[in-house]
Amino acid sequence: MKNVIGSKWVLQAKEDEFGEIQLYKARLVAQGFRQQAGIDYVETFSPVLHRKSIRILMALAVENWWTIQHVDLVSAYLNSEIKEEVELEQPQGFEEKGKPFKYFICRLQKSMHALHQARRDWNLCVDRILGELGLISCVKEPCVYVGRSVIVGLFVHDLVSSWVRKKTSQISRGEFAVIETRGLGDASSFLSLAIIRRTGEGVRIGQPALIEDILMRNNLEDSMPRETVLSTGFDSIEKNESSQRRCTRAPYGPCCTSQMERGPTSHTPCPDLARKT
């Protein structure tokens, strides 16, 4: 019997690097947990941009005085073709008058969020398009593409690109065939990282919104700032009643794990903090 999967509407408020709400999004997400391996999907792997590659791209841009641009690919997964036959129950809100809910069954022509193969299908699609624009992916880092006077880092549907200031780029003009793009201009944020570029000082990368949220949740708003975090071998905290009360007020474990919740990739906080936790 053919497997039919359901779907669900997910509402999301998209925030910028400072925690301010930019827009509200409504996304129809498939119930991928109901898919059957070997029937509804086969391969699922797709490469992801490494956090070190982001820092290397920024360093190259600063060293060579290149511009740094941010481009968002709108409704990315909906642009990729799906090879398998996947059937979806009638989504909520698309009922036909006079007929019961889930009366119709939809056969997907395009991929959609939360399908097991969705990220792979999208990666194959955008890889083909970038190749048509003359960009070649690196052997060691498949999500970094190099072209004539341009370097592009791809993380799912977010692109950060650097090129020579006097040159123009097809990436900045959004020439992505049938895919709708949203040019965000000079990169001010990328994957929850705030990017601050100052003349003569290079580029500063940080996560102010995340840090403020951690401080508020752990009642540490009045903490004094420090130039660096504690070294890995530091072990000179006095173990007395006073220090135990302070640890109870702000538990060390939750403070560390909260840094992992909204990092630039799925398992990493700010690159400097990742080495200490």
Secondary structure, DSSP 4 states (H G I P E B T S, - for coil): ---EE-EEEEEEEEE-TTS-EEEEEEEEEE-GGG--BTTTBS--------HHHHHHHHHHHHHHT-EEEEEEETTGGGGSB--S--EEEPPTT-PPTTS-TT-SEEEPSB--TT-TTHHHHHHHHHHHHHHHTT-EE-SS-TTEEEETTEEEEEETTEEEEEE-TT---HHHHT--TT--EEEEEE-SEETTEEEEEETTTEEEEE-HHHHHHHHHHTT-TTPPP-SSPPPTT------SHHHHHHHHHS-HHHHHHHTTTT-SBTTB-SHHHHTT-
